[in-house]
Amino acid sequence: MAVSAKAAGSNSPITISATAYSNHAITGWTIYVDSNLVFRKNTSASSIGLPIGISHGSHSVVVKAWDSTGANGGTSLNVNVGGVAPSSSTASISNGGLIPKPPSNAKLFNGIDQMSGWIACSACANSGTASSYWFKQWVRNPSLDGASMQTYIKGSYDSWADDLFVKKFGDQTWARNIEFSMNFLWNAPKTKQSNGRYVVQAIEFDARMLIGEFKYLFGTQCNYAYGTWDIWSNTGYKWEHTALPCQKWAPNSWHKVTWYFTIDDNHKSLHYVAVRVDGVDYKVDKWMAAGSVPYNKEFLVQFEQDTDQNGDPWYLWADNIQVALW
């Protein structure tokens, strides 16, 4: 079995195209950038072509394919990325400069998607209530590490709907830095509406810290409808569009989002610092005021599915959910 591949472009995202040659049916593909898995798909396609977000600098890209006998073949590429082509001045490239590496004394929560204690709700999402929603853990396929968390949403006919999946960690109010990352893939019985838009309305990634009578809710969403990344106003109780374009990820491919937030407890404010999407960093640098709540001490992370005005159903698989606090 053999694999040939090539990379096109000098700015991120780089388009990786590959073809596998075997006497047996192809069953899957993976792509690694600097030994990190960035794409995995079980498919019979003998050729693939897709954009991969890669940060500035020189990188090693390895493309592998498998056939029905279990045999595999691969090839490696050396890719040099000169930059990105953003549609907004808020985007910038970084080799980790916008999102710091957690210090050695950081408290790490790994494999959160495999932890017990998840809560699912729809009414608490403060929008249209789903007619059906659920989650299931330890899903083998699709997954990156053999155990993903699958979620589902369906609205009523001709009705918007949201659902929310929450994991609480108790009192972590000593922390002022939050780094929250999640790998995910989505798919649906019908991926597009009649107007050609995806059935996904938005995908939301949130972290919340309650410190006494103040709420530091870092709400973020990739808003497919408007094509922007949005952030949540704790005092205005509304989403605010940023100038950062939303990627509008296509179905059936893995992606990774990492958000970095900080808290200024002295001034009761929260800072949306930056987001990393598939290895590329984007500057947000937006300060917001904290909200008010009854006295509590609690930290949680959550993610949300929003479906379109028709209530079309879709699935999401979350894997390798991680949090670092310091």
C-alpha positions in Angstrom: 0.0 0.0 0.0 1.3 3.5 -0.8 0.2 7.1 -0.2 1.2 10.2 -2.1 0.5 13.7 -0.8 1.2 17.4 -1.5 0.6 20.7 0.2 -0.7 23.8 -1.6 -0.3 27.4 -0.4 2.1 29.3 1.8 -0.5 30.9 4.2 -2.6 29.1 6.7 -4.8 27.2 6.2 -2.7 24.9 4.0 -4.5 22.6 1.6 -3.4 19.0 2.0 -4.2 16.6 -0.9 -3.5 12.9 -0.9 -4.2 9.7 -2.8 -3.9 6.1 -1.5 -3.1 3.1 -3.7 -4.1 -0.4 -2.6 -5.6 -3.6 -3.9 -8.2 -3.4 -1.2 -10.8 -0.9 -0.1 -9.6 2.2 1.8 -11.1 2.5 5.3 -9.6 5.6 6.8 -7.3 8.6 6.8 -5.3 10.5 9.4 -3.1 13.7 9.2 -0.6 14.7 11.8 1.2 18.0 12.2 4.4 17.9 14.3 3.1 14.5 15.7 -0.2 16.0 16.7 -3.4 14.4 15.2 -5.4 17.1 13.4 -7.6 15.0 11.1 -9.1 11.5 11.3 -11.9 10.1 9.2 -13.2 6.6 8.5 -14.0 6.7 4.8 -13.7 4.6 1.7 -12.5 7.6 -0.3 -9.1 6.9 -2.0 -8.3 10.6 -2.2 -8.7 13.5 0.2 -8.3 17.2 0.0 -8.9 19.6 2.9 -7.6 22.9 4.5 -5.5 22.4 7.7 -4.9 25.4 10.0 -1.1 25.4 10.7 0.8 28.0 12.7 3.7 30.1 11.4 7.0 28.4 10.7 8.3 25.0 9.5 6.3 21.9 10.2 6.3 18.2 9.6 3.1 16.8 8.1 2.4 13.1 8.0 -0.5 11.7 6.0 -1.6 8.0 6.5 -4.3 5.8 5.1 -5.6 2.3 6.0 -7.3 -0.4 3.9 -9.7 -3.1 4.8 -7.0 -5.6 5.6 -5.5 -3.3 8.3 -2.5 -2.5 6.1 -1.4 1.2 6.2 0.8 3.5 4.2 2.0 7.0 4.7 4.1 9.8 3.5 5.6 12.9 5.1 5.8 16.5 3.9 7.8 19.5 5.1 5.6 22.6 5.1 6.7 26.1 5.7 3.8 28.5 6.6 4.5 32.2 6.1 1.2 33.6 7.6 -2.5 33.7 7.5 -4.8 35.6 5.2 -7.4 37.0 7.7 -10.4 39.1 6.8 -9.9 41.1 10.0 -7.0 42.8 11.6 -7.9 41.0 14.9 -6.3 37.7 13.5 -2.7 37.0 14.0 -0.3 34.1 13.9 1.5 32.7 16.9 3.8 29.9 17.9 2.0 29.9 21.3 2.5 33.6 22.0 -1.2 34.5 22.4 -2.1 31.5 24.5 0.6 30.7 27.0 1.7 27.2 28.0 0.2 26.5 31.5 2.8 26.9 34.2 4.1 23.9 36.2 1.8 24.7 39.1 -1.4 24.8 37.0 -4.2 22.5 38.0 -5.0 20.3 35.0 -8.3 18.5 34.2 -7.8 16.1 31.3 -10.3 13.7 29.6 -13.2 15.7 30.9 -15.5 14.2 28.3 -15.0 10.8 30.0 -15.8 12.1 33.5 -19.0 11.4 35.3 -21.4 14.2 36.5 -22.3 15.8 33.2 -25.6 17.7 33.1 -27.8 18.1 30.0 -30.5 20.7 29.7 -32.2 22.8 27.1 -34.4 25.3 28.9 -31.3 26.6 30.7 -29.7 27.5 27.4 -32.0 30.6 27.4 -33.4 30.1 23.9 -35.6 27.7 22.1 -36.3 24.5 24.0 -35.3 21.3 22.1 -37.9 18.6 21.5 -35.2 16.0 21.9 -31.6 16.2 23.2 -29.3 13.8 24.9 -25.6 12.8 25.4 -23.8 9.5 25.5 -20.2 8.9 26.7 -17.5 6.4 25.8 -18.4 6.3 22.1 -15.7 4.5 20.2 -16.4 5.8 16.7 -15.9 8.5 15.8 -13.3 9.4 18.4 -9.7 10.5 18.7 -8.7 8.5 21.8 -11.3 5.7 21.6 -13.9 7.3 23.9 -15.7 10.5 22.7 -18.9 12.1 24.1 -21.8 12.2 21.6 -24.6 14.8 21.9 -27.8 15.3 19.9 -30.3 18.1 19.3 -33.6 18.3 17.5 -36.1 21.2 17.7 -39.8 21.3 17.1 -41.0 21.8 13.5 -40.2 25.4 12.4 -38.6 26.3 15.7 -35.1 27.3 16.8 -33.6 25.1 19.6 -30.5 25.0 21.8 -29.1 22.5 24.3 -26.4 22.7 26.9 -24.0 20.2 28.4 -22.4 21.2 31.7 -19.5 19.8 33.8 -19.0 21.4 37.3 -15.7 21.3 39.2 -16.7 22.8 42.6 -14.8 25.7 44.2 -11.8 26.7 42.1 -12.0 30.4 42.9 -8.3 30.6 43.6 -7.7 30.6 39.8 -7.5 33.7 37.7 -6.3 32.1 34.4 -8.5 29.6 32.4 -7.4 27.6 29.4 -10.3 25.5 27.9 -9.8 23.3 24.9 -12.1 20.8 23.1 -11.8 18.6 20.0 -15.1 18.1 18.2 -16.8 16.8 15.0 -20.4 17.3 13.9 -22.7 15.5 11.4 -26.4 15.3 10.6 -28.9 13.2 8.7 -29.3 16.3 6.5 -26.4 18.6 6.8 -27.8 21.6 4.9 -31.0 23.5 4.7 -32.9 24.2 1.5 -31.2 27.6 1.3 -27.8 25.9 1.2 -26.7 26.8 4.8 -25.6 24.3 7.3 -28.3 23.1 9.8 -25.9 24.2 12.6 -26.8 27.7 13.9 -23.9 28.0 16.3 -21.5 25.9 18.4 -20.8 27.3 21.8 -17.8 26.9 24.1 -18.1 28.4 27.7 -16.3 28.6 31.0 -17.9 30.1 34.2 -16.4 31.1 37.5 -18.6 32.3 40.4 -16.6 34.2 43.0 -18.9 35.3 45.8 -21.6 37.6 44.3 -19.9 38.0 40.9 -20.3 35.9 37.8 -17.4 35.6 35.3 -19.1 33.8 32.4 -16.9 33.5 29.4 -19.5 32.7 26.7 -18.2 32.2 23.2 -19.7 30.8 20.0 -18.9 30.2 16.4 -22.0 31.8 14.9 -22.7 30.1 11.6 -25.7 32.4 10.9 -23.6 35.7 11.0 -20.2 34.2 10.2 -18.5 35.7 13.3 -17.1 34.6 16.6 -19.4 36.1 19.3 -18.7 36.7 23.0 -21.2 37.0 25.9 -21.9 40.2 27.8 -22.6 39.4 31.5 -24.2 42.7 32.1 -26.0 43.2 28.8 -27.3 39.6 28.7 -26.6 39.4 25.0 -24.1 38.1 22.4 -21.7 40.6 20.9 -20.2 40.0 17.5 -16.4 40.3 17.2 -14.5 41.1 14.1 -13.1 37.6 14.0 -14.6 35.4 11.3 -16.2 32.1 12.3 -14.8 29.1 10.5 -18.2 27.4 9.8 -16.7 23.9 10.1 -18.0 21.4 7.6 -19.4 18.1 8.8 -17.5 14.9 9.5 -14.0 16.4 10.2 -12.2 16.9 13.5 -11.3 20.3 14.8 -9.8 21.8 17.9 -10.7 25.1 19.7 -8.7 26.4 22.7 -9.8 29.6 24.6 -7.7 31.6 27.0 -9.4 33.8 29.6 -8.3 35.8 32.6 -10.1 37.3 35.6 -9.5 40.6 37.3 -11.2 40.1 40.6 -10.1 43.5 41.9 -12.0 45.4 39.1 -14.7 42.7 38.7 -13.9 42.2 35.0 -13.1 39.3 32.7 -10.8 39.2 29.7 -11.3 37.3 26.5 -7.7 37.1 25.5 -7.4 34.8 22.5 -8.6 31.7 20.7 -6.6 29.0 19.0 -8.4 27.2 16.1 -6.8 24.2 14.6 -3.3 25.4 15.6 -3.7 29.1 14.6 -4.0 31.8 17.2 -6.4 34.8 16.9 -6.3 37.8 19.1 -9.6 38.9 20.8 -8.4 41.1 23.7 -11.8 42.1 24.9 -12.6 43.2 28.5 -16.1 42.8 29.9 -17.7 43.5 33.2 -18.7 40.6 35.5 -22.3 40.0 36.3 -24.0 39.6 39.7 -25.3 36.4 41.2 -26.4 35.1 44.7 -23.3 34.2 46.7 -21.5 31.1 45.4 -18.1 29.6 44.7 -18.0 27.4 41.6 -16.3 26.7 38.3 -17.7 24.9 35.3 -17.2 24.4 31.6 -20.0 23.8 29.1 -20.7 23.5 25.4 -23.9 24.0 23.4 -25.5 23.0 20.2 -27.8 25.5 18.4 -29.9 24.3 15.5 -31.6 26.3 12.7 -35.0 27.8 12.4 -36.4 24.5 11.2 -35.3 22.6 14.2 -33.2 20.3 12.1 -31.4 17.6 14.1 -27.6 17.2 14.3 -25.0 15.4 16.3 -21.8 16.5 17.9 -18.9 14.4 19.1 -16.6 16.0 21.7 -13.2 14.5 22.6 -10.1 15.4 24.7 -11.8 18.2 26.6 -9.2 19.8 28.8 -8.9 22.7 31.3 -5.9 24.3 32.9 -6.4 26.6 35.8 -3.7 28.8 37.5 
